[in-house]
Amino acid sequence: MIADLRREIMRPRPPRSSCPRYLRAAAAAAAASALLVLAGCSSATPEPETSTPEANLNAYHQQKLDWTACKETAKSEADKKLFADPRLECARVEVPVDYDKPEGNRAQVALTRLRATGDALGSLLIDPGGPGGSGTQMVASTQPLWQANPIAKRFDIVGFDPRGTGSSTPSLDCYTDKEYDAGEVPRYGVVYDITTADQAAEVAKRCTEASGGVENLANAGSTNVVHDMDIIREVLGDDKLSYVGYSYGTELGAMYATTYPDKVRAMVLDGAVSPDLTAKEFRAASFEGLQARFNDLAVFCAESPGCILGGDPAAANERLHDIVQPIVDAPIESSTGRKVSVWDVYLGISSGLFSEKRWPTIISALTALNAGNADKILALRDLAYGRGTDGVYNTDLDTNIAVRCMDWPRRTAEEHTDLARRIGKVAPMFDLDVFTGGSYHNECAAWPAPPTRDEPWLTDTADLPETLVVSTTGDPATPHEGGIAMARALGGSLLTVDGKQHGAYILGANECVDDIVNTYLIDLETPPEDARCSL
């Protein structure tokens, strides 16, 4: 996350198959939001939220940022070109690993800044979603989009990599990129394919060893990221925070608003995660949203004679099963020699469903797959994971697991298995035995620390400053009902956007949306109660 699908808005648009780099990162964050953000954990009693006495954080608040060229921030060969842009500056902010022990070990949070071109009101902090989406990579990839928008005249656009993500240190690791390529990791269908307690224990062991120990994992949750955001605000020199968060980033924003209500200037939450749903309920609702978009795709496909999903939309689920069933037992090889599994195929389909603009690409990929060519569906899978041609993954999937293991109450094996069955019913496109027919163990079952967040995760929402929620009616990952619930919970404004994609502001190429959000961010004027745009 994603951590949020975006679409390109550069001048004459290139063919859809050659997406700007941010689209791959954003889709990775979106996939994390729709599939991994959903990976729930169960019923351990959460520890009380840590306190952050201001006196203990003075040293952090007083640090000075050293803005320099960004060559050390790039994580891949392709990103080196993006981060070489002289308009971008990078820095690192130190934060406590454990806020109960601020004098102890320190983490570093990476920042990338695009300076305001006019009279700046301050900084605008950006999170692209996930968990596991890189804000530094997002800003580097989309800086032409920000520059084309009036918002860049009035704000320094600042992307950050939440602790453990991207260029922030210490990193939260479990598996290597090569292991993700080879499928030698917990694979994700409707739940991870973890079927024994020993497998869950192996996940915890791998993550603990590769992440530098239990302390880093125990402090990976969203609660600490929110405290990090306040240190970032202070060090950037802003009395109050201006923020745009997408998908999982809306959780961070809402939590910040309730934790530091007197420190909020403006907050835009785009593609909001519902605060009214448990992790289990949200996960099922998100898969139901994916199914709704697949149903739309099936209708779209049926309008073309000979379409791969057939002429009867009601039979599209079974037709999809027929196409993918041979791959369940015998993964297909791409032209580059990579093995493509059924998990890869479904992740590719899901990533394409995050935007109506990609429906033809899904159809083309399934047509090629049925003919024995896996390259196009693998490209969609790589888009979801933010994988570049150099094999580097821009979405941090291990961080996604680590954050959610600290965020969500843990489910028993029985509860986790029941969830898989439930998703198979609400999203029958996923109802294959390999996804829903087994007995599953929660990936967090052996995690070395208990969750630090309870359900409901959003509380104490009285007397908050004015916020703005942007919610798309056909969002496949964070359903529109969640945006309504978020605006209601925060007592804020809601901008409804008619469309079928995940996320809308700036990256949706929509003047109506951008104008309303910009007016709020710059002038603090919220839209009328019935504000509505169409993509």
Backbone torsions as a table, in degrees:
resi	resn	phi	psi	omega
1	MET	NA	151.5	-54.6
2	ILE	-101.6	-31.6	73.0
3	ALA	0.6	91.7	-11.3
4	ASP	142.0	117.9	-176.2
5	LEU	-80.9	134.4	175.8
6	ARG	-126.5	159.5	174.5
7	ARG	-124.7	154.1	-171.8
8	GLU	-71.5	147.0	177.7
9	ILE	-134.6	31.1	177.1
10	MET	-73.6	153.8	178.9
11	ARG	-25.0	-117.6	173.0
12	PRO	-70.2	129.0	-172.8
13	ARG	-78.4	138.6	174.5
14	PRO	-72.9	168.9	175.6
15	PRO	-56.8	150.2	-175.9
16	ARG	-59.1	-24.4	-177.6
17	SER	-74.1	-17.6	179.2
18	SER	-110.3	78.6	-175.1
19	CYS	-78.2	147.0	170.5
20	PRO	-57.9	155.2	-172.4
21	ARG	-60.1	-34.2	-179.4
22	TYR	-62.3	-31.1	179.7
23	LEU	-59.4	-38.1	179.1
24	ARG	-68.1	-43.8	179.0
25	ALA	-65.6	-42.0	-178.5
26	ALA	-67.6	-39.1	178.1
27	ALA	-66.3	-34.1	175.8
28	ALA	-62.3	-45.1	177.3
29	ALA	-63.5	-37.1	178.8
30	ALA	-65.2	-43.4	179.1
31	ALA	-62.5	-40.6	176.7
32	ALA	-61.7	-41.3	-179.4
33	SER	-65.9	-41.9	-174.5
34	ALA	-81.6	-31.3	-173.7
35	LEU	-115.2	-39.8	-174.6
36	LEU	-95.0	-36.7	173.6
37	VAL	-56.3	-22.3	-177.1
38	LEU	-84.7	-12.3	-170.9
39	ALA	-72.0	90.3	-170.9
40	GLY	-72.7	161.9	177.0
41	CYS	-122.8	-127.3	-156.8
42	SER	174.6	-147.7	-151.8
43	SER	-100.2	36.9	170.2
44	ALA	-74.5	147.3	179.0
45	THR	-76.5	124.0	-178.0
46	PRO	-66.9	148.5	172.1
47	GLU	-75.0	154.6	177.0
48	PRO	-62.9	148.8	-179.5
49	GLU	-61.7	140.2	-178.8
50	THR	-69.7	150.1	175.8
51	SER	-93.4	158.5	-179.4
52	THR	-131.5	74.4	-179.8
53	PRO	-56.6	127.7	-176.4
54	GLU	-57.1	-38.3	-177.4
55	ALA	-60.6	-35.2	-178.5
56	ASN	-75.2	-12.8	-177.0
57	LEU	-108.9	6.2	-176.4
58	ASN	-56.4	-41.1	-178.4
59	ALA	-63.0	-34.5	178.5
60	TYR	-72.7	-41.1	-179.1
61	HIS	-66.4	-27.2	-174.6
62	GLN	-92.5	-1.7	-179.3
63	GLN	-66.6	150.3	179.8
64	LYS	-106.6	135.1	-179.6
65	LEU	-81.2	140.1	177.3
66	ASP	-108.8	90.0	-177.8
67	TRP	-77.3	122.6	-177.7
68	THR	-136.6	-178.7	172.9
69	ALA	-61.7	158.4	-166.6
70	CYS	-101.1	17.0	-173.3
71	LYS	-62.2	-28.1	-179.5
72	GLU	-79.3	-12.3	-177.3
73	THR	-86.5	-28.9	-178.3
74	ALA	-62.9	135.1	-177.9
75	LYS	-105.4	-6.5	-178.3
76	SER	-143.4	166.9	180.0
77	GLU	-62.7	-42.5	179.6
78	ALA	-64.4	-38.5	-178.9
79	ASP	-69.9	-24.0	178.9
80	LYS	-58.9	-36.3	178.4
81	LYS	-68.4	-40.9	179.2
82	LEU	-64.5	-46.6	-176.5
83	PHE	-75.7	-10.4	176.5
84	ALA	-76.1	-9.6	179.1
85	ASP	-59.0	123.0	-176.2
86	PRO	-66.7	-14.1	178.0
87	ARG	-76.2	-12.3	-179.8
88	LEU	-97.1	140.5	175.6
89	GLU	-126.7	148.8	-178.5
90	CYS	-130.3	152.2	179.0
91	ALA	-156.1	173.8	177.2
92	ARG	-131.7	140.8	177.5
93	VAL	-112.4	130.6	176.4
94	GLU	-85.8	137.7	177.4
95	VAL	-136.6	157.0	176.2
96	PRO	-68.9	138.9	170.7
97	VAL	-62.7	-44.2	-179.2
98	ASP	-121.2	115.1	-177.7
99	TYR	-69.5	-15.2	172.2
100	ASP	-77.7	-13.8	179.8
101	LYS	-134.4	66.5	-174.6
102	PRO	-63.7	-18.4	177.9
103	GLU	-85.1	-1.0	-175.9
104	GLY	-89.3	-145.1	-176.3
105	ASN	-62.9	149.8	-178.0
106	ARG	-116.6	147.5	171.6
107	ALA	-110.9	162.0	176.6
108	GLN	-121.2	129.6	179.0
109	VAL	-105.4	123.2	-177.4
110	ALA	-80.8	139.5	178.0
111	LEU	-125.8	146.6	169.0
112	THR	-129.7	133.1	-174.7
113	ARG	-123.6	136.7	168.2
114	LEU	-110.9	109.1	-173.9
115	ARG	-63.5	146.3	175.9
116	ALA	-62.0	141.8	179.5
117	THR	-91.0	-4.1	179.5
118	GLY	-133.3	-152.0	-179.1
119	ASP	-75.6	105.1	-170.5
120	ALA	-76.5	136.7	171.2
121	LEU	-83.6	-14.4	-176.9
122	GLY	143.9	-155.0	179.8
123	SER	-101.1	149.8	173.2
124	LEU	-117.0	107.6	-176.3
125	LEU	-82.5	135.0	-173.7
126	ILE	-121.9	132.7	168.2
127	ASP	-127.3	127.1	-175.1
128	PRO	-85.7	-8.0	179.5
129	GLY	113.0	-168.2	-178.3
130	GLY	139.2	-115.1	-5.1
131	PRO	-57.6	145.6	178.7
132	GLY	119.0	-5.3	177.5
133	GLY	-79.6	141.8	-177.9
134	SER	-96.2	117.7	176.6
135	GLY	-72.4	-31.4	178.1
136	THR	-66.5	-42.3	-179.6
137	GLN	-67.7	-36.6	178.5
138	MET	-62.2	-48.5	-178.5
139	VAL	-64.1	-41.2	178.8
140	ALA	-62.2	-40.6	-176.4
141	SER	-75.4	-28.1	-172.9
142	THR	-112.2	12.6	-176.0
143	GLN	-56.2	-33.9	175.2
144	PRO	-63.3	-32.1	179.5
145	LEU	-69.7	-41.6	177.6
146	TRP	-66.0	-42.4	-178.1
147	GLN	-64.5	-29.3	179.2
148	ALA	-77.7	-6.1	-176.4
149	ASN	-107.2	141.0	-179.7
150	PRO	-57.1	-20.1	-177.3
151	ILE	-62.3	-29.5	-177.6
152	ALA	-71.2	-15.9	175.7
153	LYS	-76.4	-27.4	-170.5
154	ARG	-108.5	-9.3	-179.0
155	PHE	-137.2	145.9	161.0
156	ASP	-74.7	120.1	179.6
157	ILE	-84.8	118.7	-174.0
158	VAL	-124.1	115.3	172.9
159	GLY	-96.7	143.6	178.1
160	PHE	-130.0	148.9	174.4
161	ASP	-96.0	106.2	179.1
162	PRO	-52.6	151.5	-175.7
163	ARG	-44.0	133.9	179.3
164	GLY	86.9	-9.4	-172.9
165	THR	-105.6	148.0	169.8
166	GLY	54.3	-121.2	-176.6
167	SER	-91.9	1.3	176.3
168	SER	-74.9	154.0	-179.0
169	THR	-131.8	152.0	-6.9
170	PRO	-69.6	148.8	178.7
171	SER	-76.6	154.1	175.7
172	LEU	-104.6	105.5	-173.6
173	ASP	-123.0	149.7	171.6
174	CYS	-132.4	-43.6	-174.5
175	TYR	-134.4	156.3	-180.0
176	THR	-85.9	163.7	175.8
177	ASP	-60.0	-37.9	179.0
178	LYS	-64.2	-36.4	177.2
179	GLU	-68.4	-35.2	174.5
180	TYR	-65.3	-40.1	177.1
181	ASP	-59.8	-40.6	-175.3
182	ALA	-84.3	-4.7	-177.9
183	GLY	74.1	20.0	-178.5
184	GLU	-92.6	47.2	-176.1
185	VAL	-142.1	167.9	171.3
186	PRO	-60.9	122.6	-175.4
187	ARG	-97.3	149.8	-169.2
188	TYR	-115.9	121.3	173.0
189	GLY	-114.1	-89.6	168.1
190	VAL	-105.5	-24.9	164.5
191	VAL	-137.4	170.0	174.8
192	TYR	-67.5	150.6	-178.1
193	ASP	-83.4	55.9	177.3
194	ILE	-104.3	114.7	-170.1
195	THR	-116.2	-1.5	179.4
196	THR	-138.4	158.9	176.0
197	ALA	-63.6	-33.7	179.3
198	ASP	-64.7	-39.0	177.7
199	GLN	-65.2	-40.7	177.0
200	ALA	-63.9	-39.3	178.1
201	ALA	-64.9	-35.4	178.5
202	GLU	-66.0	-38.6	176.6
203	VAL	-59.6	-48.9	-179.4
204	ALA	-62.2	-40.7	-180.0
205	LYS	-64.0	-47.2	-180.0
206	ARG	-60.9	-44.5	-177.8
207	CYS	-67.3	-40.0	179.6
208	THR	-63.1	-46.9	-177.0
209	GLU	-67.3	-42.7	-174.6
210	ALA	-81.0	-14.7	-177.6
211	SER	-101.3	4.1	176.1
212	GLY	89.1	16.7	174.0
213	GLY	115.1	172.2	-174.3
214	VAL	-63.3	-37.9	-175.6
215	GLU	-56.7	-41.8	-179.0
216	ASN	-66.2	-39.4	178.5
217	LEU	-70.4	-39.7	-176.6
218	ALA	-66.9	-19.1	-177.9
219	ASN	-113.3	22.7	-175.4
220	ALA	-86.2	-9.9	-170.2
221	GLY	-70.8	169.0	-176.6
222	SER	-62.8	-29.9	179.4
223	THR	-56.6	-44.5	179.5
224	ASN	-72.1	-34.0	177.0
225	VAL	-60.7	-38.9	178.6
226	VAL	-62.5	-42.3	176.5
227	HIS	-64.8	-37.2	175.9
228	ASP	-59.4	-41.6	-179.8
229	MET	-59.6	-34.7	179.8
230	ASP	-72.6	-35.4	174.0
231	ILE	-65.2	-41.1	176.9
232	ILE	-58.1	-46.8	178.3
233	ARG	-55.0	-48.0	-177.5
234	GLU	-63.2	-44.9	-176.5
235	VAL	-70.8	-29.5	175.7
236	LEU	-71.9	-12.5	177.5
237	GLY	88.5	19.8	-179.5
238	ASP	-99.6	127.6	176.5
239	ASP	-65.0	-34.7	179.2
240	LYS	-136.1	154.6	-173.8
241	LEU	-87.6	132.9	165.3
242	SER	-110.7	131.9	-165.6
243	TYR	-147.9	142.0	168.1
244	VAL	-126.2	121.2	178.5
245	GLY	-125.2	136.4	178.7
246	TYR	-108.7	138.5	172.6
247	SER	55.9	-119.8	176.7
248	TYR	-54.5	-29.1	176.5
249	GLY	-61.4	-20.7	175.3
250	THR	-71.7	-31.1	173.9
251	GLU	-62.7	-47.0	179.6
252	LEU	-59.6	-43.8	-179.2
253	GLY	-64.4	-45.1	-179.9
254	ALA	-65.0	-40.3	177.6
255	MET	-65.2	-38.5	177.6
256	TYR	-62.8	-44.2	-177.5
257	ALA	-60.9	-35.6	-179.6
258	THR	-84.9	-22.7	178.1
259	THR	-84.6	-38.4	-177.9
260	TYR	-128.7	60.4	-174.4
261	PRO	-60.6	-28.9	-179.4
262	ASP	-82.8	-0.1	-178.8
263	LYS	-110.9	12.4	-178.1
264	VAL	-101.3	125.6	171.9
265	ARG	-96.6	-53.7	179.8
266	ALA	-149.7	140.9	-177.2
267	MET	-143.1	118.5	177.7
268	VAL	-109.5	125.0	-178.1
269	LEU	-119.0	107.6	-171.8
270	ASP	-110.9	121.7	-175.9
271	GLY	76.5	55.0	-167.1
272	ALA	-71.2	138.2	171.1
273	VAL	-79.0	130.5	-176.3
274	SER	-66.8	126.8	175.7
275	PRO	-81.0	-6.9	-177.0
276	ASP	-87.7	-14.0	-173.7
277	LEU	-103.1	145.1	169.1
278	THR	-69.9	167.8	178.0
279	ALA	-57.3	-41.2	180.0
280	LYS	-65.0	-44.4	-179.6
281	GLU	-66.4	-40.8	179.9
282	PHE	-64.6	-40.2	-179.8
283	ARG	-62.1	-46.0	178.5
284	ALA	-63.8	-40.4	-179.8
285	ALA	-64.0	-37.2	-179.8
286	SER	-68.7	-40.4	176.5
287	PHE	-67.3	-34.2	175.4
288	GLU	-63.3	-37.0	175.9
289	GLY	-65.1	-41.1	175.9
290	LEU	-61.4	-41.6	178.8
291	GLN	-62.3	-41.3	179.4
292	ALA	-60.1	-40.9	178.9
293	ARG	-70.5	-34.6	175.9
294	PHE	-65.6	-37.6	176.5
295	ASN	-60.9	-41.1	176.9
296	ASP	-63.9	-41.3	177.8
297	LEU	-60.1	-41.2	-179.4
298	ALA	-62.8	-39.5	177.2
299	VAL	-65.3	-44.5	177.6
300	PHE	-58.8	-43.0	-179.2
301	CYS	-65.3	-40.8	-176.0
302	ALA	-63.8	-17.2	179.8
303	GLU	-74.7	-13.8	179.9
304	SER	-108.6	121.5	179.8
305	PRO	-56.9	136.1	177.2
306	GLY	77.9	12.6	-179.9
307	CYS	-63.1	146.8	-172.2
308	ILE	-59.6	-28.9	-179.2
309	LEU	-89.3	-0.3	175.6
310	GLY	89.1	173.9	-176.0
311	GLY	-90.5	-4.5	-179.4
312	ASP	-113.3	102.7	-178.2
313	PRO	-56.0	-29.7	-178.8
314	ALA	-67.1	-19.9	-179.0
315	ALA	-101.6	8.6	-173.7
316	ALA	-66.9	-34.8	179.2
317	ASN	-60.9	-47.0	179.9
318	GLU	-65.6	-37.6	178.7
319	ARG	-63.8	-41.4	176.7
320	LEU	-61.5	-43.1	178.2
321	HIS	-59.2	-40.1	179.3
322	ASP	-62.3	-38.0	-177.9
323	ILE	-68.7	-41.1	-172.3
324	VAL	-92.9	-17.4	-174.4
325	GLN	-55.9	-41.3	179.4
326	PRO	-61.6	-24.4	-177.1
327	ILE	-80.8	-18.3	-179.2
328	VAL	-57.2	-47.3	-177.8
329	ASP	-94.2	-18.6	-175.5
330	ALA	-138.9	86.7	177.3
331	PRO	-51.5	146.1	-176.9
332	ILE	-97.5	148.6	-176.3
333	GLU	-97.7	136.5	176.6
334	SER	-81.1	174.5	-179.4
335	SER	-67.5	-18.5	178.3
336	THR	-94.0	1.9	177.8
337	GLY	92.3	0.3	178.2
338	ARG	-78.7	138.8	177.1
339	LYS	-80.6	132.8	-178.8
340	VAL	-112.7	116.8	-176.8
341	SER	-97.1	173.7	177.4
342	VAL	-64.9	-29.4	176.2
343	TRP	-65.5	-41.1	177.7
344	ASP	-63.2	-41.7	-178.7
345	VAL	-61.6	-47.3	-177.4
346	TYR	-70.2	-32.9	175.9
347	LEU	-66.9	-38.2	176.6
348	GLY	-63.6	-44.6	177.4
349	ILE	-59.7	-45.7	-177.9
350	SER	-61.9	-42.6	-179.3
351	SER	-62.7	-37.4	177.4
352	GLY	-67.4	-29.5	-179.2
353	LEU	-73.0	-9.7	-177.9
354	PHE	-75.0	-8.2	175.1
355	SER	-147.1	131.9	178.2
356	GLU	-58.2	-28.3	-179.8
357	LYS	-63.9	-20.1	-177.0
358	ARG	-98.1	2.6	-179.6
359	TRP	-58.5	-43.8	177.3
360	PRO	-60.5	-31.7	179.0
361	THR	-67.0	-39.4	176.5
362	ILE	-61.7	-46.4	-179.0
363	ILE	-60.8	-44.1	178.6
364	SER	-63.0	-40.8	-179.5
365	ALA	-66.1	-41.0	179.0
366	LEU	-68.9	-35.7	177.0
367	THR	-62.4	-45.3	178.9
368	ALA	-66.6	-39.5	179.7
369	LEU	-61.9	-41.9	179.3
370	ASN	-63.7	-24.2	178.3
371	ALA	-93.0	4.2	176.8
372	GLY	95.9	9.1	180.0
373	ASN	-111.4	116.7	-174.7
374	ALA	-98.8	2.5	-171.6
375	ASP	-62.8	-42.2	-175.5
376	LYS	-71.3	-40.1	178.8
377	ILE	-70.0	-32.0	176.9
378	LEU	-67.1	-36.2	177.4
379	ALA	-63.1	-39.0	176.6
380	LEU	-67.4	-39.4	176.5
381	ARG	-61.0	-44.1	180.0
382	ASP	-66.6	-33.2	175.2
383	LEU	-60.6	-43.8	179.6
384	ALA	-61.7	-38.2	-178.2
385	TYR	-89.2	-3.7	-176.9
386	GLY	64.9	32.1	-178.9
387	ARG	-85.5	126.4	177.3
388	GLY	-87.2	173.7	-179.5
389	THR	-66.6	-17.6	177.3
390	ASP	-86.5	3.9	178.1
391	GLY	83.8	7.0	179.5
392	VAL	-91.6	133.0	-179.2
393	TYR	-95.5	121.7	-180.0
394	ASN	-85.0	-18.6	172.4
395	THR	-96.3	127.8	-173.4
396	ASP	-89.7	93.5	-173.6
397	LEU	-70.2	-32.9	177.9
398	ASP	-66.3	-39.1	175.9
399	THR	-61.5	-37.2	178.5
400	ASN	-57.6	-47.6	178.5
401	ILE	-61.7	-46.8	-175.5
402	ALA	-62.1	-43.7	-179.1
403	VAL	-65.6	-45.5	-177.1
404	ARG	-70.5	-27.9	175.0
405	CYS	-67.5	-25.3	177.2
406	MET	-94.0	-12.8	-178.0
407	ASP	-94.6	-39.7	-166.0
408	TRP	-107.6	140.4	173.6
409	PRO	-60.4	146.6	-172.6
410	ARG	-87.5	143.0	177.7
411	ARG	-98.3	148.3	171.6
412	THR	-70.4	167.7	177.4
413	ALA	-59.8	-38.0	179.7
414	GLU	-65.6	-44.0	179.1
415	GLU	-65.3	-40.0	-178.6
416	HIS	-67.1	-41.5	177.5
417	THR	-65.0	-40.4	177.7
418	ASP	-62.0	-37.1	177.8
419	LEU	-62.5	-43.5	178.6
420	ALA	-58.5	-43.5	179.4
421	ARG	-64.2	-41.6	-179.0
422	ARG	-62.6	-42.5	179.4
423	ILE	-65.0	-36.6	176.6
424	GLY	-59.6	-30.9	179.9
425	LYS	-79.1	-42.0	-177.7
426	VAL	-81.7	-19.4	179.5
427	ALA	-132.6	74.0	-172.8
428	PRO	-63.8	-15.2	174.3
429	MET	-61.5	-24.7	178.9
430	PHE	-94.0	-1.7	-170.4
431	ASP	-80.0	67.4	170.9
432	LEU	-105.6	150.1	-178.2
433	ASP	-58.1	-34.8	-178.8
434	VAL	-66.0	-23.2	-179.9
435	PHE	-97.7	-35.6	-169.9
436	THR	-125.0	-1.8	-171.6
437	GLY	-97.5	-4.5	-176.0
438	GLY	-98.5	-171.2	171.7
439	SER	-110.5	125.2	-167.6
440	TYR	-117.1	144.3	173.8
441	HIS	-108.0	140.9	178.9
442	ASN	-64.1	136.3	-178.9
443	GLU	-64.0	-17.5	-179.5
444	CYS	-97.5	5.7	-170.4
445	ALA	-58.2	-33.7	-177.5
446	ALA	-109.2	17.7	-177.1
447	TRP	-58.8	140.8	-171.2
448	PRO	-78.9	8.5	178.1
449	ALA	-151.1	148.8	-179.7
450	PRO	-77.3	159.8	178.6
451	PRO	-60.2	152.1	179.7
452	THR	-112.5	11.2	179.2
453	ARG	-134.4	145.3	-177.2
454	ASP	-106.9	178.2	171.5
455	GLU	-118.1	129.4	1.0
456	PRO	-70.1	150.0	-175.1
457	TRP	-84.3	-13.8	179.7
458	LEU	-113.6	118.2	-178.7
459	THR	-135.4	173.2	176.0
460	ASP	53.7	57.7	-175.2
461	THR	-99.2	13.8	179.4
462	ALA	-78.4	149.0	172.6
463	ASP	57.3	45.3	177.8
464	LEU	-94.5	154.5	173.5
465	PRO	-66.2	164.8	-177.9
466	GLU	-67.2	129.0	177.7
467	THR	-121.2	166.9	179.0
468	LEU	-130.7	120.4	175.9
469	VAL	-101.6	130.9	175.9
470	VAL	-109.5	121.7	-173.2
471	SER	-136.0	126.1	-178.5
472	THR	-92.6	134.6	-172.4
473	THR	-64.2	-33.4	-179.2
474	GLY	-109.4	33.0	179.4
475	ASP	-64.3	123.1	-176.8
476	PRO	-81.6	-13.1	-173.5
477	ALA	-109.6	-42.8	177.9
478	THR	-124.1	92.0	-170.8
479	PRO	-54.8	151.3	-175.7
480	HIS	-54.6	-34.6	179.0
481	GLU	-58.5	-31.2	177.6
482	GLY	-68.2	-36.2	176.3
483	GLY	-65.5	-41.0	176.8
484	ILE	-60.8	-44.6	-179.2
485	ALA	-65.0	-37.8	179.9
486	MET	-65.8	-46.4	179.0
487	ALA	-60.9	-40.2	179.3
488	ARG	-65.8	-43.9	-177.8
489	ALA	-63.8	-38.2	-177.8
490	LEU	-87.0	-8.0	-176.1
491	GLY	66.3	30.2	-175.8
492	GLY	-106.2	-170.1	-179.0
493	SER	-93.3	155.5	-179.7
494	LEU	-126.3	128.0	170.2
495	LEU	-107.0	113.4	178.9
496	THR	-89.0	131.6	-178.1
497	VAL	-121.3	118.1	177.5
498	ASP	-77.7	121.2	-179.0
499	GLY	169.6	175.8	-176.7
500	LYS	-130.7	71.7	175.5
501	GLN	-159.7	170.9	-175.4
502	HIS	-103.0	105.2	179.9
503	GLY	96.1	148.6	-173.2
504	ALA	-139.6	-38.5	-170.7
505	TYR	-67.8	132.7	179.5
506	ILE	62.6	-50.5	-173.1
507	LEU	-83.7	-2.6	178.3
508	GLY	-97.2	1.7	177.1
509	ALA	55.7	43.4	-175.8
510	ASN	-126.5	114.6	-175.9
511	GLU	-63.9	-38.1	-179.8
512	CYS	-60.2	-50.0	179.7
513	VAL	-61.8	-49.1	-175.6
514	ASP	-62.1	-41.0	-178.8
515	ASP	-63.4	-43.5	-178.5
516	ILE	-66.2	-44.6	-179.3
517	VAL	-67.6	-41.3	179.4
518	ASN	-62.2	-41.6	178.3
519	THR	-59.7	-40.0	177.1
520	TYR	-66.8	-48.6	-176.4
521	LEU	-64.4	-39.0	-175.3
522	ILE	-85.4	-48.5	-173.2
523	ASP	-104.0	-4.8	-178.1
524	LEU	61.0	32.5	176.5
525	GLU	-102.0	120.3	-179.4
526	THR	-87.9	154.7	-178.3
527	PRO	-74.1	165.9	176.3
528	PRO	-65.4	165.5	-172.2
529	GLU	-59.3	-32.4	-176.3
530	ASP	-102.5	25.9	-176.9
531	ALA	-58.5	135.4	-175.4
532	ARG	-151.6	140.5	174.6
533	CYS	-131.5	166.5	176.9
534	SER	-130.7	133.5	177.4
535	LEU	-79.0	NA	NA
